[in-house]
């Protein structure tokens, strides 16, 4: 089964630039950021798989 949504978290000691680079790589793979939040300083992004027919 193909995932439609997933959470993408910033690693504990990861720089913001590295996190952004990883997030951009996921977007290039067909995911798009839907929402963003934080939990005790940890960035969490909700990703949705784009429908490509």
DOLUMLO-487330 format. One record per atom (N, C-alpha, C, O): atom name; residue number from 1; residue in three letters; x, y, z. Coordinates in Angstrom, 1 decimal. Atoms other than C-alpha are relative to their C-alpha. Example, Ala and Ser with C-alpha at 12.3 -4.5 7.8 and 13.67 -1.06 7.14 Angstrom:
% residues 2
+-------+-----+--------+--------+--------+--------+
: atome : num : residu :     c1 :     c2 :     c3 :
+-------+-----+--------+--------+--------+--------+
:     N :   1 :    ALA :    0.9 :   -1.2 :    0.0 :
:    CA :   1 :    ALA :   12.3 :   -4.5 :    7.8 :
:     C :   1 :    ALA :    0.9 :    1.2 :    0.0 :
:     O :   1 :    ALA :    1.9 :    1.2 :    0.7 :
:     N :   2 :    SER :   -0.9 :   -1.1 :    0.0 :
:    CA :   2 :    SER :   13.7 :   -1.1 :    7.1 :
:     C :   2 :    SER :   -0.8 :    1.1 :    0.8 :
:     O :   2 :    SER :   -0.3 :    2.2 :    0.9 :
+-------+-----+--------+--------+--------+--------+
This chain:
% residues 53
+-------+-----+--------+--------+--------+--------+
: atome : num : residu :     c1 :     c2 :     c3 :
+-------+-----+--------+--------+--------+--------+
:     N :   1 :    UNK :    0.8 :   -1.2 :    0.0 :
:    CA :   1 :    UNK :    0.0 :    0.0 :    0.0 :
:     C :   1 :    UNK :    0.9 :    1.2 :    0.0 :
:     O :   1 :    UNK :    1.9 :    1.3 :    0.7 :
:     N :   2 :    UNK :   -0.8 :   -1.2 :    0.1 :
:    CA :   2 :    UNK :    1.3 :    3.4 :   -0.9 :
:     C :   2 :    UNK :   -0.5 :    1.0 :    1.0 :
:     O :   2 :    UNK :   -1.7 :    1.2 :    1.2 :
:     N :   3 :    UNK :    0.3 :   -1.0 :   -1.0 :
:    CA :   3 :    UNK :    1.4 :    6.0 :    1.8 :
:     C :   3 :    UNK :   -0.5 :    1.3 :   -0.7 :
:     O :   3 :    UNK :    0.0 :    1.7 :   -1.7 :
:     N :   4 :    UNK :    0.5 :   -1.3 :    0.5 :
:    CA :   4 :    UNK :   -0.6 :    9.2 :    1.2 :
:     C :   4 :    UNK :    0.5 :    1.2 :    0.8 :
:     O :   4 :    UNK :    0.8 :    2.2 :    0.3 :
:     N :   5 :    UNK :   -0.5 :   -1.1 :   -0.9 :
:    CA :   5 :    UNK :    0.6 :   11.2 :    4.2 :
:     C :   5 :    UNK :    1.1 :   -0.6 :    0.9 :
:     O :   5 :    UNK :    1.2 :   -1.8 :    1.1 :
:     N :   6 :    UNK :   -1.1 :    0.4 :   -1.0 :
:    CA :   6 :    UNK :    3.7 :   11.0 :    6.5 :
:     C :   6 :    UNK :    0.5 :    1.2 :    0.7 :
:     O :   6 :    UNK :    0.5 :    2.4 :    0.2 :
:     N :   7 :    UNK :   -0.6 :   -1.1 :   -0.7 :
:    CA :   7 :    UNK :    5.4 :   13.1 :    9.1 :
:     C :   7 :    UNK :    1.5 :    0.0 :   -0.2 :
:     O :   7 :    UNK :    2.1 :   -1.1 :   -0.3 :
:     N :   8 :    UNK :   -1.4 :   -0.2 :    0.3 :
:    CA :   8 :    UNK :    8.9 :   14.4 :    8.4 :
:     C :   8 :    UNK :    0.6 :    0.9 :    1.1 :
:     O :   8 :    UNK :    0.2 :    2.1 :    1.3 :
:     N :   9 :    UNK :   -0.5 :   -0.7 :   -1.2 :
:    CA :   9 :    UNK :   10.9 :   15.5 :   11.5 :
:     C :   9 :    UNK :    1.5 :    0.4 :   -0.2 :
:     O :   9 :    UNK :    2.3 :   -0.3 :   -0.8 :
:     N :  10 :    UNK :   -1.3 :   -0.5 :    0.0 :
:    CA :  10 :    UNK :   14.0 :   17.5 :   12.0 :
:     C :  10 :    UNK :    0.8 :   -0.8 :    1.1 :
:     O :  10 :    UNK :    0.3 :   -1.0 :    2.2 :
:     N :  11 :    UNK :   -0.8 :    0.8 :   -1.0 :
:    CA :  11 :    UNK :   16.8 :   15.4 :   13.7 :
:     C :  11 :    UNK :    0.5 :    0.9 :    1.1 :
:     O :  11 :    UNK :    0.6 :    2.1 :    1.0 :
:     N :  12 :    UNK :   -0.4 :   -0.7 :   -1.2 :
:    CA :  12 :    UNK :   18.0 :   16.3 :   17.1 :
:     C :  12 :    UNK :    1.1 :    1.1 :   -0.1 :
:     O :  12 :    UNK :    0.9 :    2.2 :    0.3 :
:     N :  13 :    UNK :   -1.1 :   -0.9 :    0.1 :
:    CA :  13 :    UNK :   21.3 :   18.0 :   16.2 :
:     C :  13 :    UNK :    0.2 :    0.5 :   -1.4 :
:     O :  13 :    UNK :    1.3 :    0.9 :   -1.8 :
:     N :  14 :    UNK :   -0.1 :   -0.3 :    1.4 :
:    CA :  14 :    UNK :   20.6 :   18.7 :   12.6 :
:     C :  14 :    UNK :   -0.2 :    1.5 :   -0.2 :
:     O :  14 :    UNK :   -1.0 :    2.2 :    0.4 :
:     N :  15 :    UNK :    0.1 :   -1.5 :    0.2 :
:    CA :  15 :    UNK :   21.1 :   22.3 :   11.3 :
:     C :  15 :    UNK :   -1.3 :    0.2 :   -0.9 :
:     O :  15 :    UNK :   -1.8 :   -0.7 :   -1.6 :
:     N :  16 :    UNK :    1.2 :   -0.4 :    0.8 :
:    CA :  16 :    UNK :   18.1 :   24.1 :    9.7 :
:     C :  16 :    UNK :    0.3 :   -0.2 :   -1.5 :
:     O :  16 :    UNK :   -0.6 :   -0.6 :   -2.2 :
:     N :  17 :    UNK :   -0.3 :    0.1 :    1.4 :
:    CA :  17 :    UNK :   19.9 :   24.1 :    6.4 :
:     C :  17 :    UNK :    0.0 :   -1.4 :   -0.5 :
:     O :  17 :    UNK :   -0.5 :   -1.7 :   -1.6 :
:     N :  18 :    UNK :    0.0 :    1.5 :    0.4 :
:    CA :  18 :    UNK :   20.4 :   20.3 :    6.3 :
:     C :  18 :    UNK :   -1.4 :   -0.5 :    0.0 :
:     O :  18 :    UNK :   -1.8 :   -1.3 :   -0.8 :
:     N :  19 :    UNK :    1.4 :    0.4 :    0.0 :
:    CA :  19 :    UNK :   16.8 :   19.9 :    7.3 :
:     C :  19 :    UNK :   -0.8 :    0.4 :   -1.2 :
:     O :  19 :    UNK :   -1.5 :   -0.3 :   -1.8 :
:     N :  20 :    UNK :    0.7 :   -0.5 :    1.2 :
:    CA :  20 :    UNK :   15.6 :   22.1 :    4.5 :
:     C :  20 :    UNK :    0.5 :   -0.8 :   -1.3 :
:     O :  20 :    UNK :   -0.3 :   -1.0 :   -2.2 :
:     N :  21 :    UNK :   -0.5 :    0.8 :    1.2 :
:    CA :  21 :    UNK :   17.8 :   20.2 :    2.0 :
:     C :  21 :    UNK :   -0.6 :   -1.4 :    0.0 :
:     O :  21 :    UNK :   -1.0 :   -1.8 :   -1.1 :
:     N :  22 :    UNK :    0.6 :    1.3 :   -0.1 :
:    CA :  22 :    UNK :   16.4 :   16.9 :    3.2 :
:     C :  22 :    UNK :   -1.5 :    0.1 :   -0.4 :
:     O :  22 :    UNK :   -2.0 :   -0.7 :   -1.2 :
:     N :  23 :    UNK :    1.4 :   -0.2 :    0.3 :
:    CA :  23 :    UNK :   12.8 :   18.3 :    2.9 :
:     C :  23 :    UNK :   -0.1 :    0.2 :   -1.5 :
:     O :  23 :    UNK :   -1.0 :   -0.3 :   -2.1 :
:     N :  24 :    UNK :    0.1 :   -0.3 :    1.4 :
:    CA :  24 :    UNK :   13.5 :   19.6 :   -0.6 :
:     C :  24 :    UNK :    0.2 :   -1.3 :   -0.8 :
:     O :  24 :    UNK :   -0.4 :   -1.5 :   -1.9 :
:     N :  25 :    UNK :   -0.2 :    1.3 :    0.7 :
:    CA :  25 :    UNK :   14.8 :   16.1 :   -1.6 :
:     C :  25 :    UNK :   -1.3 :   -0.8 :    0.0 :
:     O :  25 :    UNK :   -1.6 :   -1.4 :   -1.0 :
:     N :  26 :    UNK :    1.3 :    0.7 :   -0.1 :
:    CA :  26 :    UNK :   11.5 :   14.6 :   -0.4 :
:     C :  26 :    UNK :   -1.0 :    0.6 :   -1.0 :
:     O :  26 :    UNK :   -1.8 :   -0.1 :   -1.6 :
:     N :  27 :    UNK :    0.9 :   -0.7 :    0.9 :
:    CA :  27 :    UNK :    9.6 :   17.2 :   -2.4 :
:     C :  27 :    UNK :    0.3 :   -0.4 :   -1.4 :
:     O :  27 :    UNK :   -0.6 :   -0.5 :   -2.3 :
:     N :  28 :    UNK :   -0.4 :    0.4 :    1.4 :
:    CA :  28 :    UNK :   11.5 :   16.3 :   -5.5 :
:     C :  28 :    UNK :   -0.4 :   -1.5 :   -0.3 :
:     O :  28 :    UNK :   -0.5 :   -1.8 :   -1.5 :
:     N :  29 :    UNK :    0.5 :    1.4 :    0.1 :
:    CA :  29 :    UNK :   10.4 :   12.6 :   -4.9 :
:     C :  29 :    UNK :   -1.5 :   -0.1 :   -0.1 :
:     O :  29 :    UNK :   -2.0 :   -1.2 :   -0.2 :
:     N :  30 :    UNK :    1.4 :    0.0 :    0.2 :
:    CA :  30 :    UNK :    6.8 :   13.6 :   -5.2 :
:     C :  30 :    UNK :   -0.8 :    0.3 :    1.2 :
:     O :  30 :    UNK :   -2.1 :    0.0 :    1.2 :
:     N :  31 :    UNK :    0.7 :   -0.3 :   -1.2 :
:    CA :  31 :    UNK :    5.9 :   14.7 :   -1.7 :
:     C :  31 :    UNK :   -0.2 :    1.6 :    0.0 :
:     O :  31 :    UNK :    0.7 :    2.3 :   -0.5 :
:     N :  32 :    UNK :    0.1 :   -1.4 :   -0.2 :
:    CA :  32 :    UNK :    4.6 :   18.2 :   -0.8 :
:     C :  32 :    UNK :   -0.4 :    0.3 :    1.4 :
:     O :  32 :    UNK :   -1.1 :   -0.5 :    2.1 :
:     N :  33 :    UNK :    0.2 :   -0.4 :   -1.4 :
:    CA :  33 :    UNK :    4.5 :   20.0 :    2.5 :
:     C :  33 :    UNK :   -1.4 :    0.5 :    0.1 :
:     O :  33 :    UNK :   -1.8 :    1.4 :   -0.7 :
:     N :  34 :    UNK :    1.4 :   -0.4 :   -0.2 :
:    CA :  34 :    UNK :    0.9 :   20.4 :    3.8 :
:     C :  34 :    UNK :   -0.1 :    0.9 :    1.2 :
:     O :  34 :    UNK :   -0.8 :    1.9 :    1.2 :
:     N :  35 :    UNK :    0.0 :   -0.7 :   -1.3 :
:    CA :  35 :    UNK :    1.5 :   21.7 :    7.3 :
:     C :  35 :    UNK :    1.3 :   -0.1 :    0.7 :
:     O :  35 :    UNK :    2.1 :   -1.0 :    0.5 :
:     N :  36 :    UNK :   -1.3 :    0.1 :   -0.8 :
:    CA :  36 :    UNK :    4.3 :   22.5 :    9.7 :
:     C :  36 :    UNK :   -0.4 :    0.4 :    1.4 :
:     O :  36 :    UNK :   -1.2 :    1.3 :    1.7 :
:     N :  37 :    UNK :    0.2 :   -0.3 :   -1.4 :
:    CA :  37 :    UNK :    4.4 :   22.5 :   13.5 :
:     C :  37 :    UNK :    1.3 :   -0.3 :    0.7 :
:     O :  37 :    UNK :    2.3 :   -0.6 :    0.1 :
:     N :  38 :    UNK :   -1.2 :    0.3 :   -0.8 :
:    CA :  38 :    UNK :    6.9 :   22.1 :   16.3 :
:     C :  38 :    UNK :   -0.5 :   -0.6 :    1.3 :
:     O :  38 :    UNK :   -1.5 :   -0.3 :    1.8 :
:     N :  39 :    UNK :    0.2 :    0.6 :   -1.2 :
:    CA :  39 :    UNK :    7.1 :   20.0 :   19.4 :
:     C :  39 :    UNK :    1.2 :    0.1 :    0.8 :
:     O :  39 :    UNK :    2.2 :   -0.6 :    0.6 :
:     N :  40 :    UNK :   -1.2 :   -0.2 :   -0.8 :
:    CA :  40 :    UNK :    9.5 :   21.1 :   22.1 :
:     C :  40 :    UNK :    1.2 :    0.4 :   -0.8 :
:     O :  40 :    UNK :    2.3 :   -0.1 :   -0.6 :
:     N :  41 :    UNK :   -1.1 :   -0.5 :    0.9 :
:    CA :  41 :    UNK :   11.6 :   22.8 :   19.4 :
:     C :  41 :    UNK :    0.4 :   -0.9 :   -1.2 :
:     O :  41 :    UNK :    1.2 :   -0.5 :   -2.0 :
:     N :  42 :    UNK :   -0.2 :    0.9 :    1.1 :
:    CA :  42 :    UNK :   11.5 :   19.9 :   17.0 :
:     C :  42 :    UNK :   -0.9 :    0.3 :   -1.1 :
:     O :  42 :    UNK :   -2.2 :    0.3 :   -0.9 :
:     N :  43 :    UNK :    0.9 :   -0.3 :    1.1 :
:    CA :  43 :    UNK :   10.2 :   20.9 :   13.6 :
:     C :  43 :    UNK :   -0.6 :   -1.3 :   -0.6 :
:     O :  43 :    UNK :    0.1 :   -2.3 :   -0.7 :
:     N :  44 :    UNK :    0.7 :    1.1 :    0.5 :
:    CA :  44 :    UNK :    7.6 :   18.5 :   12.2 :
:     C :  44 :    UNK :   -0.8 :    0.5 :   -1.2 :
:     O :  44 :    UNK :   -1.6 :    1.5 :   -1.1 :
:     N :  45 :    UNK :    0.7 :   -0.4 :    1.2 :
:    CA :  45 :    UNK :    6.2 :   18.7 :    8.6 :
:     C :  45 :    UNK :   -0.9 :   -1.1 :   -0.4 :
:     O :  45 :    UNK :   -0.4 :   -2.3 :   -0.5 :
:     N :  46 :    UNK :    0.9 :    1.0 :    0.6 :
:    CA :  46 :    UNK :    3.2 :   16.9 :    7.3 :
:     C :  46 :    UNK :    0.1 :    0.0 :   -1.5 :
:     O :  46 :    UNK :   -0.1 :    1.0 :   -2.1 :
:     N :  47 :    UNK :   -0.2 :    0.1 :    1.5 :
:    CA :  47 :    UNK :    3.9 :   15.6 :    3.8 :
:     C :  47 :    UNK :   -1.1 :   -0.8 :   -0.6 :
:     O :  47 :    UNK :   -1.7 :   -1.7 :    0.0 :
:     N :  48 :    UNK :    1.1 :    0.7 :    0.7 :
:    CA :  48 :    UNK :    1.3 :   14.5 :    1.3 :
:     C :  48 :    UNK :    0.6 :   -0.4 :   -1.4 :
:     O :  48 :    UNK :    1.3 :    0.4 :   -2.0 :
:     N :  49 :    UNK :   -0.4 :    0.4 :    1.3 :
:    CA :  49 :    UNK :    2.1 :   12.4 :   -1.7 :
:     C :  49 :    UNK :   -0.8 :    0.6 :   -1.1 :
:     O :  49 :    UNK :   -2.1 :    0.6 :   -1.1 :
:     N :  50 :    UNK :    0.7 :   -0.7 :    1.1 :
:    CA :  50 :    UNK :    1.2 :   14.3 :   -4.9 :
:     C :  50 :    UNK :   -0.5 :   -1.1 :   -1.0 :
:     O :  50 :    UNK :    0.2 :   -2.1 :   -1.2 :
:     N :  51 :    UNK :    0.6 :    0.9 :    0.9 :
:    CA :  51 :    UNK :   -1.1 :   12.5 :   -7.3 :
:     C :  51 :    UNK :    0.6 :    0.3 :   -1.4 :
:     O :  51 :    UNK :    0.4 :    1.4 :   -1.9 :
:     N :  52 :    UNK :   -0.5 :   -0.2 :    1.3 :
:    CA :  52 :    UNK :    0.7 :   12.1 :  -10.6 :
:     C :  52 :    UNK :   -0.5 :   -1.0 :   -1.0 :
:     O :  52 :    UNK :    0.0 :   -2.2 :   -1.0 :
:     N :  53 :    UNK :    0.6 :    0.9 :    0.9 :
:    CA :  53 :    UNK :   -1.5 :   10.5 :  -13.2 :
:     C :  53 :    UNK :    0.6 :    0.0 :   -1.4 :
:     O :  53 :    UNK :    0.2 :   -0.7 :   -2.2 :
+-------+-----+--------+--------+--------+--------+
